[in-house]
Amino acid sequence: MAKFYPLKVADIRRETRDSVVLTLQPSADATDEFEFVQGQYLTFRHKFDGEELRRSYSVCSGISDGTLRVGIKKVDGGWFSSFANDDLKVGDTLEAMTPMGNFHSSLKPDEARHYLGFAGGSGITPLVSIIKTVMDKEPKSTFTLVYGNRSANSIMFREELEDLKNSHMERLNVIHILETEADIDLFSGILTPDKCDDLFGRWVNVKGADLAFICGPEPMMLTIAAALKKHGMDEAAIKFELFASAQPGKAKKRAAPKGGSDAGGICKATIILDGVRREIEMKKHGQSVLDAAISDSLDAPFACKAGVCSTCRAKVIEGETEMEANYALEDYEVERGYVLTCQCYPLSDKIVIDYDQ
């Protein structure tokens, strides 16, 4: 069951002209439920004109901060982001699921690791959480952040990053890339393959890095990942988080085949959720496993429906399926049978999907 908890809005801080940082307070009996790992996100739900909308936003607190904060950038046409930026008030209550997400690595306090971080726009939000936590929990580790924005006044967490840099002069390096206003060519424009080559050759030591975290638009992430691999980084050391501001909120439905014996086929699906098995029938084409479960009144967890978050993650126990898109699961998770059910479609006549694993 997709369980939501009430969170009181304890503070709202205007971060930039079009972004806010919310400080949220769970009820006393749910405090433990909202302990998070650096880089995780919260999924919120809210009704607009009687229609429920769900959106996910990353936690921007360090794990030792003692607060639960999320950053929300206003998106043109975005109902929830506009509501959070324009209408939400201190004292209001939001409903959210407990923290989720795998955009992090296990902490190793006794080791001296070097991290690389790359963020575009509001993609900085989870990286702030990761940087603050690494600085606090891994005293021997260092971090280099490359952060791209349109202009200086659109930089989220600018003061917070400067404070962190001043507190950890020998351990944290922040490089800003601005589309406008930059005086040096290397730090202006966007992160193209050539610019990455220049950065990695002169400013960023890729071969000496242990892990890289990338969060931003897909083209940026693919460009940086390719450049990192070109400069010697193992693909397994690169972690992605695609922020969903450009996502439509609903995945494009697959087109049913025009012919063939499978056209219009039916699959018998067994859904395991909260220890209960439910058998349903679903179309093999044009309907995802998540949509089929929801249509049958199952309260399956979901947020973006675009393959961006991992809220709808489940494991295929039996049968064969395929995913249209995957921006959230690691390769090892896919190899073990995990899928994003919003992007998952049956290929066999029978499947068993387990949300509990």
Summary of the structure (lengths in Angstrom):
residues: 357
radius of gyration: 21.2
end to end distance: 13.1
largest distance: 65.7
contacts: 1171
relative contact order: 0.12
helix: 25%
strand: 33%
